[in-house]
């Protein structure tokens, strides 16, 4: 025998009993349950898609801007895609593709000898140095000119 609340009456007791007998899984807990609750209405689902889309897009664009500079550019791009993948199937597919390509590159790189590894490292450092130099040059700071003035003085 279940004790009834005077506020809820028989309806909640009947629903709870039916849910207990049902083979359907219960509501998820934590962040997934919270998101499911938001998605349960059309307005909530649309709002969530817009918020996730804006946040994910800002992260991806910011990460792409950071890619040529030293720092976590690609990490931010992948994190932005992971955020977008929570609501958009195309982002999930793109994220999985990126993971496969990164894994393939890493495996190829591991199989290479020291000569190829050193050449890849040198090319990467040269490209990063050139990008940083050009980036600083666009804001009016010439590193090479500054170094030459320092050496000649």
N, C-alpha and C positions, 0 to 999 in steps of 0.2 A: 504494500500500500504506500503510495507516494503522498507526501504532505503537500497540500496546495497553498499557494499564497493567496491571500484574499484579494490582492490587486490583479492577479493574472487569471484566476478562475481555471476552468478545465482546459482551455485551449492550449496553453503552454505545456500542460502535462501530457495531453494527447500528442502534440507535435514532438515532444522530447521522446516519448515512447516509440513513435513511428520512426524517428531518426535513429534510435538505438537498434531497431529491427532492420533498418535499411542496410544494404550491402555497400552503399556509397561511402567513400572516405569522408572524414570530417574536414572541417575547414582547416587550412594550413595555418601554422603559427608564425610569429615573427614578421619579418619584412614581407614575405610572400603573402601571408594572410592579409596584411595591411594593404598591399597592392591589389590583391583580389577584391578587397572591400571597395577600393577606389574604382576599380574596373567594373564593378557590379552595376553602375549606372552609366548611361550614355554620356552624360555631362562629365562625370568623373573620368571615364575612359578617354574622352577627347582631351580633357585638360591634362591628364597624365601624358598622353602622346605628345602634346605641344611642349610641356615642360621638359620631358625627356629629350625630345627633338632639339630644343634650344640648347640645353646643357651639353648634350652629346656633340652637337655641331660646333659649339664654341670650343670644346675640348679638342676635337679633331682639327679644326682650323688653327687653333693655338699651337697644337703639336706640330702641324705641318710647317708653321712659321719657324718653330724652334729646331726643326730637323737639321738644317745646315749648320747650326751653331753647336758648340759643345754643350751637352746636357741631355735631358731625358726626352727629346722630341718624339722619337718613335714610341716610347713608353706612353706618353700622353695621347698619341694618336690611337694606340691600341686600347687604352683605357676609355677614350671617347667612343670608340666603336663598341666596346663592351657595354657602355651605358646605352647607346643607341640600340644594341641588340636586345635589350630587355623589352623593347616595344616594336621593333621593326625587323621583319624577317630578312630583308635584303642586307641589313647591317650584320646580322648573325652569319649569313653566308659569306660576306666580305671578310669578317673577322676570322672565320674558319679558313678561308683561302689564305689570308695573311699568316696565320699560324703554320699552315702547311708549307708555304714558301720560306718562312723563317727557319722552320725545322729542316727543310731540304738544304738551304744555304749553310746552316750550321753543320749538318752532317757532311756536306761536301768539303767545307773548310777543315773539319777534323781529319779527313782522309788525306789532305794535302801535306807535302813535305815542308820542311822549314823554309826552303827558298820561296815557295809560293806564299806561305804565311807572311814572310818578311816583305815581299813585294806588295801584298794586299794591305799590310799595315802601313807601309810607306806611302802608297797611293791614298789611303784613307787620311793619313796625317797631312799630306800635301793638300788634298782637297779641303779638309777642315781649315787648315792654315790660310789657304787662298780665300775661302768664304769669309773667315773672320777678318782678314785684311780688307777685302772689298766692302764688307759691312761697316767696318770702322772708317774706311775712306769715304763712304757715302754720307757719314755724319760729320765729315770734316777733319778726321784725325788720321794723318798719314804716319803709320808706324815706322816704315822704312825711312822716310824723311827725318822723323824724330830720332831714330837710331843713328843715322848718318851725322846729324848735327851733334849728337852726344859724343860720337867717336872723334869727330874732327875738332871738338872743343878742348 
